[in-house]
Amino acid sequence: MHRTQVLLEEEQYLILRNRAQREGKSLSELIRGLLDAGLRASQCDGGGPRQSIGSLQGLIDDPGFDARDHDRTLYGEG
């Protein structure tokens, strides 16, 4: 195990401390668990940031594009 130092915002610290107390864990144990969960989640979804489908709006600059044909555009099908 490696020792490291992390600076937290006051609100982050208070939330983590309260949660650790509720769960009967040390602050370090709680943070390691949250970090593990975050790392596993990022490996499952390709590692990139998750985006909503709404963030794709306006991405395709094609006046003939019809959103109902999204499979053709995204996957080259159809």
PDB file of N, CA, C and O in Angstrom:
ATOM      1  N   MET A   1       0.853  -1.172   0.000  1.00  0.00           N
ATOM      2  CA  MET A   1       0.000   0.000   0.000  1.00  0.00           C
ATOM      3  C   MET A   1       0.900   1.237   0.000  1.00  0.00           C
ATOM      4  O   MET A   1       1.954   1.241   0.636  1.00  0.00           O
ATOM      5  N   HIS A   2       0.493   2.259  -0.696  1.00  0.00           N
ATOM      6  CA  HIS A   2       1.254   3.504  -0.777  1.00  0.00           C
ATOM      7  C   HIS A   2       0.535   4.603  -0.016  1.00  0.00           C
ATOM      8  O   HIS A   2      -0.695   4.661   0.006  1.00  0.00           O
ATOM      9  N   ARG A   3       1.297   5.450   0.589  1.00  0.00           N
ATOM     10  CA  ARG A   3       0.730   6.595   1.304  1.00  0.00           C
ATOM     11  C   ARG A   3       0.782   7.793   0.366  1.00  0.00           C
ATOM     12  O   ARG A   3       1.795   8.041  -0.288  1.00  0.00           O
ATOM     13  N   THR A   4      -0.321   8.533   0.310  1.00  0.00           N
ATOM     14  CA  THR A   4      -0.369   9.731  -0.521  1.00  0.00           C
ATOM     15  C   THR A   4      -1.165  10.798   0.206  1.00  0.00           C
ATOM     16  O   THR A   4      -1.873  10.516   1.173  1.00  0.00           O
ATOM     17  N   GLN A   5      -1.041  12.002  -0.263  1.00  0.00           N
ATOM     18  CA  GLN A   5      -1.762  13.113   0.345  1.00  0.00           C
ATOM     19  C   GLN A   5      -2.664  13.740  -0.706  1.00  0.00           C
ATOM     20  O   GLN A   5      -2.238  13.990  -1.833  1.00  0.00           O
ATOM     21  N   VAL A   6      -3.907  13.992  -0.329  1.00  0.00           N
ATOM     22  CA  VAL A   6      -4.880  14.582  -1.233  1.00  0.00           C
ATOM     23  C   VAL A   6      -5.527  15.759  -0.517  1.00  0.00           C
ATOM     24  O   VAL A   6      -5.907  15.648   0.648  1.00  0.00           O
ATOM     25  N   LEU A   7      -5.651  16.874  -1.204  1.00  0.00           N
ATOM     26  CA  LEU A   7      -6.327  18.037  -0.638  1.00  0.00           C
ATOM     27  C   LEU A   7      -7.786  18.002  -1.049  1.00  0.00           C
ATOM     28  O   LEU A   7      -8.104  17.878  -2.232  1.00  0.00           O
ATOM     29  N   LEU A   8      -8.677  18.112  -0.065  1.00  0.00           N
ATOM     30  CA  LEU A   8     -10.115  18.080  -0.308  1.00  0.00           C
ATOM     31  C   LEU A   8     -10.717  19.435   0.019  1.00  0.00           C
ATOM     32  O   LEU A   8     -10.242  20.153   0.898  1.00  0.00           O
ATOM     33  N   GLU A   9     -11.764  19.763  -0.704  1.00  0.00           N
ATOM     34  CA  GLU A   9     -12.560  20.935  -0.343  1.00  0.00           C
ATOM     35  C   GLU A   9     -13.235  20.628   0.988  1.00  0.00           C
ATOM     36  O   GLU A   9     -13.465  19.463   1.312  1.00  0.00           O
ATOM     37  N   GLU A  10     -13.551  21.654   1.754  1.00  0.00           N
ATOM     38  CA  GLU A  10     -14.170  21.465   3.067  1.00  0.00           C
ATOM     39  C   GLU A  10     -15.448  20.630   2.969  1.00  0.00           C
ATOM     40  O   GLU A  10     -15.662  19.719   3.770  1.00  0.00           O
ATOM     41  N   GLU A  11     -16.294  20.941   1.989  1.00  0.00           N
ATOM     42  CA  GLU A  11     -17.553  20.209   1.830  1.00  0.00           C
ATOM     43  C   GLU A  11     -17.300  18.743   1.498  1.00  0.00           C
ATOM     44  O   GLU A  11     -17.990  17.864   2.015  1.00  0.00           O
ATOM     45  N   GLN A  12     -16.313  18.470   0.638  1.00  0.00           N
ATOM     46  CA  GLN A  12     -15.974  17.085   0.308  1.00  0.00           C
ATOM     47  C   GLN A  12     -15.550  16.331   1.561  1.00  0.00           C
ATOM     48  O   GLN A  12     -15.989  15.207   1.805  1.00  0.00           O
ATOM     49  N   TYR A  13     -14.691  16.964   2.350  1.00  0.00           N
ATOM     50  CA  TYR A  13     -14.197  16.330   3.565  1.00  0.00           C
ATOM     51  C   TYR A  13     -15.344  16.004   4.516  1.00  0.00           C
ATOM     52  O   TYR A  13     -15.419  14.895   5.046  1.00  0.00           O
ATOM     53  N   LEU A  14     -16.234  16.964   4.732  1.00  0.00           N
ATOM     54  CA  LEU A  14     -17.345  16.754   5.656  1.00  0.00           C
ATOM     55  C   LEU A  14     -18.265  15.628   5.188  1.00  0.00           C
ATOM     56  O   LEU A  14     -18.692  14.796   5.988  1.00  0.00           O
ATOM     57  N   ILE A  15     -18.564  15.606   3.897  1.00  0.00           N
ATOM     58  CA  ILE A  15     -19.425  14.560   3.345  1.00  0.00           C
ATOM     59  C   ILE A  15     -18.764  13.191   3.503  1.00  0.00           C
ATOM     60  O   ILE A  15     -19.402  12.232   3.938  1.00  0.00           O
ATOM     61  N   LEU A  16     -17.490  13.107   3.150  1.00  0.00           N
ATOM     62  CA  LEU A  16     -16.776  11.837   3.263  1.00  0.00           C
ATOM     63  C   LEU A  16     -16.650  11.393   4.716  1.00  0.00           C
ATOM     64  O   LEU A  16     -16.847  10.217   5.021  1.00  0.00           O
ATOM     65  N   ARG A  17     -16.328  12.313   5.605  1.00  0.00           N
ATOM     66  CA  ARG A  17     -16.191  11.975   7.019  1.00  0.00           C
ATOM     67  C   ARG A  17     -17.509  11.451   7.586  1.00  0.00           C
ATOM     68  O   ARG A  17     -17.531  10.449   8.301  1.00  0.00           O
ATOM     69  N   ASN A  18     -18.617  12.143   7.257  1.00  0.00           N
ATOM     70  CA  ASN A  18     -19.924  11.706   7.748  1.00  0.00           C
ATOM     71  C   ASN A  18     -20.307  10.342   7.192  1.00  0.00           C
ATOM     72  O   ASN A  18     -20.838   9.496   7.911  1.00  0.00           O
ATOM     73  N   ARG A  19     -20.035  10.133   5.913  1.00  0.00           N
ATOM     74  CA  ARG A  19     -20.368   8.835   5.307  1.00  0.00           C
ATOM     75  C   ARG A  19     -19.532   7.722   5.921  1.00  0.00           C
ATOM     76  O   ARG A  19     -20.044   6.634   6.188  1.00  0.00           O
ATOM     77  N   ALA A  20     -18.247   7.987   6.147  1.00  0.00           N
ATOM     78  CA  ALA A  20     -17.374   6.989   6.766  1.00  0.00           C
ATOM     79  C   ALA A  20     -17.882   6.625   8.156  1.00  0.00           C
ATOM     80  O   ALA A  20     -17.883   5.451   8.527  1.00  0.00           O
ATOM     81  N   GLN A  21     -18.308   7.605   8.917  1.00  0.00           N
ATOM     82  CA  GLN A  21     -18.854   7.343  10.258  1.00  0.00           C
ATOM     83  C   GLN A  21     -20.126   6.510  10.173  1.00  0.00           C
ATOM     84  O   GLN A  21     -20.300   5.556  10.932  1.00  0.00           O
ATOM     85  N   ARG A  22     -21.020   6.871   9.244  1.00  0.00           N
ATOM     86  CA  ARG A  22     -22.273   6.118   9.081  1.00  0.00           C
ATOM     87  C   ARG A  22     -22.015   4.666   8.714  1.00  0.00           C
ATOM     88  O   ARG A  22     -22.700   3.763   9.195  1.00  0.00           O
ATOM     89  N   GLU A  23     -21.022   4.446   7.856  1.00  0.00           N
ATOM     90  CA  GLU A  23     -20.727   3.098   7.369  1.00  0.00           C
ATOM     91  C   GLU A  23     -19.750   2.352   8.270  1.00  0.00           C
ATOM     92  O   GLU A  23     -19.428   1.193   8.009  1.00  0.00           O
ATOM     93  N   GLY A  24     -19.276   3.008   9.328  1.00  0.00           N
ATOM     94  CA  GLY A  24     -18.341   2.361  10.248  1.00  0.00           C
ATOM     95  C   GLY A  24     -16.994   2.065   9.628  1.00  0.00           C
ATOM     96  O   GLY A  24     -16.372   1.048   9.936  1.00  0.00           O
ATOM     97  N   LYS A  25     -16.537   2.958   8.748  1.00  0.00           N
ATOM     98  CA  LYS A  25     -15.260   2.788   8.055  1.00  0.00           C
ATOM     99  C   LYS A  25     -14.343   3.948   8.388  1.00  0.00           C
ATOM    100  O   LYS A  25     -14.788   5.003   8.840  1.00  0.00           O
ATOM    101  N   SER A  26     -13.056   3.736   8.158  1.00  0.00           N
ATOM    102  CA  SER A  26     -12.127   4.855   8.253  1.00  0.00           C
ATOM    103  C   SER A  26     -12.275   5.696   6.990  1.00  0.00           C
ATOM    104  O   SER A  26     -12.778   5.219   5.973  1.00  0.00           O
ATOM    105  N   LEU A  27     -11.841   6.927   7.062  1.00  0.00           N
ATOM    106  CA  LEU A  27     -11.895   7.806   5.899  1.00  0.00           C
ATOM    107  C   LEU A  27     -11.072   7.210   4.750  1.00  0.00           C
ATOM    108  O   LEU A  27     -11.496   7.246   3.595  1.00  0.00           O
ATOM    109  N   SER A  28      -9.906   6.669   5.071  1.00  0.00           N
ATOM    110  CA  SER A  28      -9.060   6.061   4.042  1.00  0.00           C
ATOM    111  C   SER A  28      -9.736   4.881   3.367  1.00  0.00           C
ATOM    112  O   SER A  28      -9.692   4.745   2.144  1.00  0.00           O
ATOM    113  N   GLU A  29     -10.366   4.024   4.174  1.00  0.00           N
ATOM    114  CA  GLU A  29     -11.052   2.855   3.633  1.00  0.00           C
ATOM    115  C   GLU A  29     -12.188   3.277   2.693  1.00  0.00           C
ATOM    116  O   GLU A  29     -12.361   2.699   1.620  1.00  0.00           O
ATOM    117  N   LEU A  30     -12.951   4.278   3.103  1.00  0.00           N
ATOM    118  CA  LEU A  30     -14.052   4.767   2.279  1.00  0.00           C
ATOM    119  C   LEU A  30     -13.527   5.327   0.958  1.00  0.00           C
ATOM    120  O   LEU A  30     -14.068   5.016  -0.104  1.00  0.00           O
ATOM    121  N   ILE A  31     -12.486   6.143   1.014  1.00  0.00           N
ATOM    122  CA  ILE A  31     -11.940   6.758  -0.201  1.00  0.00           C
ATOM    123  C   ILE A  31     -11.385   5.686  -1.135  1.00  0.00           C
ATOM    124  O   ILE A  31     -11.591   5.764  -2.346  1.00  0.00           O
ATOM    125  N   ARG A  32     -10.685   4.684  -0.596  1.00  0.00           N
ATOM    126  CA  ARG A  32     -10.173   3.599  -1.449  1.00  0.00           C
ATOM    127  C   ARG A  32     -11.317   2.863  -2.141  1.00  0.00           C
ATOM    128  O   ARG A  32     -11.215   2.521  -3.319  1.00  0.00           O
ATOM    129  N   GLY A  33     -12.410   2.620  -1.408  1.00  0.00           N
ATOM    130  CA  GLY A  33     -13.565   1.943  -2.002  1.00  0.00           C
ATOM    131  C   GLY A  33     -14.203   2.761  -3.105  1.00  0.00           C
ATOM    132  O   GLY A  33     -14.556   2.227  -4.156  1.00  0.00           O
ATOM    133  N   LEU A  34     -14.352   4.064  -2.867  1.00  0.00           N
ATOM    134  CA  LEU A  34     -14.930   4.939  -3.889  1.00  0.00           C
ATOM    135  C   LEU A  34     -14.029   5.020  -5.111  1.00  0.00           C
ATOM    136  O   LEU A  34     -14.510   5.037  -6.244  1.00  0.00           O
ATOM    137  N   LEU A  35     -12.733   5.069  -4.881  1.00  0.00           N
ATOM    138  CA  LEU A  35     -11.778   5.115  -5.985  1.00  0.00           C
ATOM    139  C   LEU A  35     -11.825   3.824  -6.795  1.00  0.00           C
ATOM    140  O   LEU A  35     -11.820   3.859  -8.026  1.00  0.00           O
ATOM    141  N   ASP A  36     -11.869   2.685  -6.107  1.00  0.00           N
ATOM    142  CA  ASP A  36     -11.980   1.397  -6.810  1.00  0.00           C
ATOM    143  C   ASP A  36     -13.230   1.346  -7.678  1.00  0.00           C
ATOM    144  O   ASP A  36     -13.172   0.928  -8.834  1.00  0.00           O
ATOM    145  N   ALA A  37     -14.358   1.770  -7.121  1.00  0.00           N
ATOM    146  CA  ALA A  37     -15.622   1.755  -7.870  1.00  0.00           C
ATOM    147  C   ALA A  37     -15.535   2.661  -9.089  1.00  0.00           C
ATOM    148  O   ALA A  37     -16.006   2.294 -10.166  1.00  0.00           O
ATOM    149  N   GLY A  38     -14.947   3.825  -8.937  1.00  0.00           N
ATOM    150  CA  GLY A  38     -14.794   4.747 -10.057  1.00  0.00           C
ATOM    151  C   GLY A  38     -13.888   4.189 -11.136  1.00  0.00           C
ATOM    152  O   GLY A  38     -14.167   4.342 -12.325  1.00  0.00           O
ATOM    153  N   LEU A  39     -12.809   3.545 -10.731  1.00  0.00           N
ATOM    154  CA  LEU A  39     -11.890   2.961 -11.707  1.00  0.00           C
ATOM    155  C   LEU A  39     -12.535   1.800 -12.452  1.00  0.00           C
ATOM    156  O   LEU A  39     -12.359   1.663 -13.662  1.00  0.00           O
ATOM    157  N   ARG A  40     -13.285   0.960 -11.730  1.00  0.00           N
ATOM    158  CA  ARG A  40     -13.988  -0.150 -12.394  1.00  0.00           C
ATOM    159  C   ARG A  40     -15.013   0.377 -13.390  1.00  0.00           C
ATOM    160  O   ARG A  40     -15.134  -0.153 -14.494  1.00  0.00           O
ATOM    161  N   ALA A  41     -15.744   1.408 -13.012  1.00  0.00           N
ATOM    162  CA  ALA A  41     -16.766   1.978 -13.895  1.00  0.00           C
ATOM    163  C   ALA A  41     -16.127   2.551 -15.154  1.00  0.00           C
ATOM    164  O   ALA A  41     -16.673   2.402 -16.247  1.00  0.00           O
ATOM    165  N   SER A  42     -14.987   3.200 -15.012  1.00  0.00           N
ATOM    166  CA  SER A  42     -14.355   3.806 -16.186  1.00  0.00           C
ATOM    167  C   SER A  42     -13.793   2.740 -17.117  1.00  0.00           C
ATOM    168  O   SER A  42     -13.702   2.973 -18.322  1.00  0.00           O
ATOM    169  N   GLN A  43     -13.415   1.582 -16.594  1.00  0.00           N
ATOM    170  CA  GLN A  43     -12.926   0.494 -17.440  1.00  0.00           C
ATOM    171  C   GLN A  43     -14.074  -0.163 -18.185  1.00  0.00           C
ATOM    172  O   GLN A  43     -13.891  -0.632 -19.309  1.00  0.00           O
ATOM    173  N   CYS A  44     -15.252  -0.206 -17.579  1.00  0.00           N
ATOM    174  CA  CYS A  44     -16.414  -0.854 -18.199  1.00  0.00           C
ATOM    175  C   CYS A  44     -16.980  -0.050 -19.355  1.00  0.00           C
ATOM    176  O   CYS A  44     -17.520  -0.629 -20.298  1.00  0.00           O
ATOM    177  N   ASP A  45     -16.868   1.265 -19.305  1.00  0.00           N
ATOM    178  CA  ASP A  45     -17.487   2.075 -20.360  1.00  0.00           C
ATOM    179  C   ASP A  45     -16.457   2.631 -21.335  1.00  0.00           C
ATOM    180  O   ASP A  45     -16.696   3.663 -21.963  1.00  0.00           O
ATOM    181  N   GLY A  46     -15.326   1.967 -21.468  1.00  0.00           N
ATOM    182  CA  GLY A  46     -14.326   2.395 -22.428  1.00  0.00           C
ATOM    183  C   GLY A  46     -13.358   3.432 -21.885  1.00  0.00           C
ATOM    184  O   GLY A  46     -12.444   3.851 -22.595  1.00  0.00           O
ATOM    185  N   GLY A  47     -13.539   3.849 -20.656  1.00  0.00           N
ATOM    186  CA  GLY A  47     -12.588   4.749 -20.038  1.00  0.00           C
ATOM    187  C   GLY A  47     -12.787   6.214 -20.319  1.00  0.00           C
ATOM    188  O   GLY A  47     -12.163   7.056 -19.674  1.00  0.00           O
ATOM    189  N   GLY A  48     -13.630   6.536 -21.256  1.00  0.00           N
ATOM    190  CA  GLY A  48     -13.843   7.943 -21.590  1.00  0.00           C
ATOM    191  C   GLY A  48     -14.938   8.550 -20.745  1.00  0.00           C
ATOM    192  O   GLY A  48     -15.664   7.840 -20.049  1.00  0.00           O
ATOM    193  N   PRO A  49     -15.057   9.845 -20.805  1.00  0.00           N
ATOM    194  CA  PRO A  49     -16.129  10.483 -20.049  1.00  0.00           C
ATOM    195  C   PRO A  49     -17.483  10.112 -20.624  1.00  0.00           C
ATOM    196  O   PRO A  49     -17.636   9.987 -21.840  1.00  0.00           O
ATOM    197  N   ARG A  50     -18.461   9.936 -19.755  1.00  0.00           N
ATOM    198  CA  ARG A  50     -19.806   9.597 -20.214  1.00  0.00           C
ATOM    199  C   ARG A  50     -20.496  10.859 -20.689  1.00  0.00           C
ATOM    200  O   ARG A  50     -20.412  11.908 -20.050  1.00  0.00           O
ATOM    201  N   GLN A  51     -21.179  10.746 -21.817  1.00  0.00           N
ATOM    202  CA  GLN A  51     -21.888  11.885 -22.371  1.00  0.00           C
ATOM    203  C   GLN A  51     -23.324  11.481 -22.649  1.00  0.00           C
ATOM    204  O   GLN A  51     -23.615  10.331 -22.976  1.00  0.00           O
ATOM    205  N   SER A  52     -24.200  12.443 -22.514  1.00  0.00           N
ATOM    206  CA  SER A  52     -25.590  12.165 -22.841  1.00  0.00           C
ATOM    207  C   SER A  52     -25.765  12.271 -24.356  1.00  0.00           C
ATOM    208  O   SER A  52     -24.964  12.907 -25.041  1.00  0.00           O
ATOM    209  N   ILE A  53     -26.803  11.651 -24.858  1.00  0.00           N
ATOM    210  CA  ILE A  53     -27.081  11.691 -26.293  1.00  0.00           C
ATOM    211  C   ILE A  53     -27.332  13.124 -26.754  1.00  0.00           C
ATOM    212  O   ILE A  53     -27.080  13.466 -27.910  1.00  0.00           O
ATOM    213  N   GLY A  54     -27.832  13.963 -25.838  1.00  0.00           N
ATOM    214  CA  GLY A  54     -28.079  15.358 -26.181  1.00  0.00           C
ATOM    215  C   GLY A  54     -26.816  16.112 -26.546  1.00  0.00           C
ATOM    216  O   GLY A  54     -26.872  17.118 -27.253  1.00  0.00           O
ATOM    217  N   SER A  55     -25.661  15.627 -26.062  1.00  0.00           N
ATOM    218  CA  SER A  55     -24.409  16.312 -26.379  1.00  0.00           C
ATOM    219  C   SER A  55     -24.015  16.112 -27.842  1.00  0.00           C
ATOM    220  O   SER A  55     -23.111  16.786 -28.336  1.00  0.00           O
ATOM    221  N   LEU A  56     -24.684  15.192 -28.538  1.00  0.00           N
ATOM    222  CA  LEU A  56     -24.386  14.950 -29.950  1.00  0.00           C
ATOM    223  C   LEU A  56     -25.167  15.878 -30.882  1.00  0.00           C
ATOM    224  O   LEU A  56     -24.889  15.938 -32.080  1.00  0.00           O
ATOM    225  N   GLN A  57     -26.130  16.588 -30.337  1.00  0.00           N
ATOM    226  CA  GLN A  57     -26.958  17.469 -31.148  1.00  0.00           C
ATOM    227  C   GLN A  57     -26.077  18.474 -31.893  1.00  0.00           C
ATOM    228  O   GLN A  57     -25.213  19.121 -31.302  1.00  0.00           O
ATOM    229  N   GLY A  58     -26.307  18.588 -33.167  1.00  0.00           N
ATOM    230  CA  GLY A  58     -25.558  19.531 -33.996  1.00  0.00           C
ATOM    231  C   GLY A  58     -24.210  19.012 -34.446  1.00  0.00           C
ATOM    232  O   GLY A  58     -23.478  19.722 -35.135  1.00  0.00           O
ATOM    233  N   LEU A  59     -23.864  17.791 -34.076  1.00  0.00           N
ATOM    234  CA  LEU A  59     -22.569  17.221 -34.432  1.00  0.00           C
ATOM    235  C   LEU A  59     -22.456  16.966 -35.935  1.00  0.00           C
ATOM    236  O   LEU A  59     -21.381  17.118 -36.516  1.00  0.00           O
ATOM    237  N   ILE A  60     -23.555  16.584 -36.551  1.00  0.00           N
ATOM    238  CA  ILE A  60     -23.545  16.262 -37.972  1.00  0.00           C
ATOM    239  C   ILE A  60     -24.018  17.471 -38.756  1.00  0.00           C
ATOM    240  O   ILE A  60     -25.162  17.907 -38.628  1.00  0.00           O
ATOM    241  N   ASP A  61     -23.132  17.996 -39.558  1.00  0.00           N
ATOM    242  CA  ASP A  61     -23.432  19.195 -40.345  1.00  0.00           C
ATOM    243  C   ASP A  61     -23.816  18.756 -41.756  1.00  0.00           C
ATOM    244  O   ASP A  61     -23.038  18.890 -42.700  1.00  0.00           O
ATOM    245  N   ASP A  62     -25.025  18.232 -41.874  1.00  0.00           N
ATOM    246  CA  ASP A  62     -25.510  17.722 -43.153  1.00  0.00           C
ATOM    247  C   ASP A  62     -26.982  18.094 -43.270  1.00  0.00           C
ATOM    248  O   ASP A  62     -27.818  17.529 -42.564  1.00  0.00           O
ATOM    249  N   PRO A  63     -27.311  19.037 -44.150  1.00  0.00           N
ATOM    250  CA  PRO A  63     -28.704  19.456 -44.266  1.00  0.00           C
ATOM    251  C   PRO A  63     -29.640  18.318 -44.660  1.00  0.00           C
ATOM    252  O   PRO A  63     -30.841  18.399 -44.403  1.00  0.00           O
ATOM    253  N   GLY A  64     -29.117  17.260 -45.279  1.00  0.00           N
ATOM    254  CA  GLY A  64     -29.948  16.134 -45.678  1.00  0.00           C
ATOM    255  C   GLY A  64     -30.086  15.083 -44.588  1.00  0.00           C
ATOM    256  O   GLY A  64     -30.783  14.084 -44.771  1.00  0.00           O
ATOM    257  N   PHE A  65     -29.427  15.302 -43.455  1.00  0.00           N
ATOM    258  CA  PHE A  65     -29.476  14.314 -42.373  1.00  0.00           C
ATOM    259  C   PHE A  65     -30.837  14.323 -41.709  1.00  0.00           C
ATOM    260  O   PHE A  65     -31.366  15.370 -41.337  1.00  0.00           O
ATOM    261  N   ASP A  66     -31.385  13.138 -41.570  1.00  0.00           N
ATOM    262  CA  ASP A  66     -32.649  12.954 -40.857  1.00  0.00           C
ATOM    263  C   ASP A  66     -32.329  12.109 -39.628  1.00  0.00           C
ATOM    264  O   ASP A  66     -31.790  11.009 -39.756  1.00  0.00           O
ATOM    265  N   ALA A  67     -32.651  12.603 -38.457  1.00  0.00           N
ATOM    266  CA  ALA A  67     -32.315  11.919 -37.215  1.00  0.00           C
ATOM    267  C   ALA A  67     -32.855  10.497 -37.177  1.00  0.00           C
ATOM    268  O   ALA A  67     -32.321   9.653 -36.458  1.00  0.00           O
ATOM    269  N   ARG A  68     -33.895  10.225 -37.931  1.00  0.00           N
ATOM    270  CA  ARG A  68     -34.436   8.864 -37.964  1.00  0.00           C
ATOM    271  C   ARG A  68     -33.483   7.908 -38.658  1.00  0.00           C
ATOM    272  O   ARG A  68     -33.631   6.693 -38.530  1.00  0.00           O
ATOM    273  N   ASP A  69     -32.509   8.432 -39.391  1.00  0.00           N
ATOM    274  CA  ASP A  69     -31.519   7.613 -40.084  1.00  0.00           C
ATOM    275  C   ASP A  69     -30.213   7.525 -39.295  1.00  0.00           C
ATOM    276  O   ASP A  69     -29.144   7.347 -39.878  1.00  0.00           O
ATOM    277  N   HIS A  70     -30.297   7.649 -37.984  1.00  0.00           N
ATOM    278  CA  HIS A  70     -29.086   7.703 -37.173  1.00  0.00           C
ATOM    279  C   HIS A  70     -28.230   6.441 -37.273  1.00  0.00           C
ATOM    280  O   HIS A  70     -27.006   6.534 -37.189  1.00  0.00           O
ATOM    281  N   ASP A  71     -28.835   5.268 -37.450  1.00  0.00           N
ATOM    282  CA  ASP A  71     -28.037   4.040 -37.566  1.00  0.00           C
ATOM    283  C   ASP A  71     -27.111   4.112 -38.774  1.00  0.00           C
ATOM    284  O   ASP A  71     -25.952   3.705 -38.699  1.00  0.00           O
ATOM    285  N   ARG A  72     -27.624   4.629 -39.884  1.00  0.00           N
ATOM    286  CA  ARG A  72     -26.802   4.760 -41.091  1.00  0.00           C
ATOM    287  C   ARG A  72     -25.619   5.664 -40.820  1.00  0.00           C
ATOM    288  O   ARG A  72     -24.493   5.359 -41.211  1.00  0.00           O
ATOM    289  N   THR A  73     -25.869   6.766 -40.157  1.00  0.00           N
ATOM    290  CA  THR A  73     -24.818   7.739 -39.896  1.00  0.00           C
ATOM    291  C   THR A  73     -23.828   7.224 -38.863  1.00  0.00           C
ATOM    292  O   THR A  73     -22.619   7.370 -39.047  1.00  0.00           O
ATOM    293  N   LEU A  74     -24.307   6.631 -37.792  1.00  0.00           N
ATOM    294  CA  LEU A  74     -23.420   6.195 -36.716  1.00  0.00           C
ATOM    295  C   LEU A  74     -22.697   4.890 -37.031  1.00  0.00           C
ATOM    296  O   LEU A  74     -21.529   4.727 -36.678  1.00  0.00           O
ATOM    297  N   TYR A  75     -23.383   3.962 -37.694  1.00  0.00           N
ATOM    298  CA  TYR A  75     -22.832   2.629 -37.879  1.00  0.00           C
ATOM    299  C   TYR A  75     -22.596   2.242 -39.341  1.00  0.00           C
ATOM    300  O   TYR A  75     -22.090   1.156 -39.623  1.00  0.00           O
ATOM    301  N   GLY A  76     -22.962   3.133 -40.269  1.00  0.00           N
ATOM    302  CA  GLY A  76     -22.773   2.828 -41.688  1.00  0.00           C
ATOM    303  C   GLY A  76     -23.727   1.771 -42.187  1.00  0.00           C
ATOM    304  O   GLY A  76     -23.457   1.114 -43.192  1.00  0.00           O
ATOM    305  N   GLU A  77     -24.847   1.597 -41.495  1.00  0.00           N
ATOM    306  CA  GLU A  77     -25.819   0.591 -41.891  1.00  0.00           C
ATOM    307  C   GLU A  77     -26.928   1.206 -42.721  1.00  0.00           C
ATOM    308  O   GLU A  77     -27.199   2.404 -42.634  1.00  0.00           O
ATOM    309  N   GLY A  78     -27.544   0.398 -43.502  1.00  0.00           N
ATOM    310  CA  GLY A  78     -28.753   0.827 -44.187  1.00  0.00           C
ATOM    311  C   GLY A  78     -28.485   1.333 -45.530  1.00  0.00           C
ATOM    312  O   GLY A  78     -29.412   1.733 -46.235  1.00  0.00           O
TER     313      GLY A  78
END
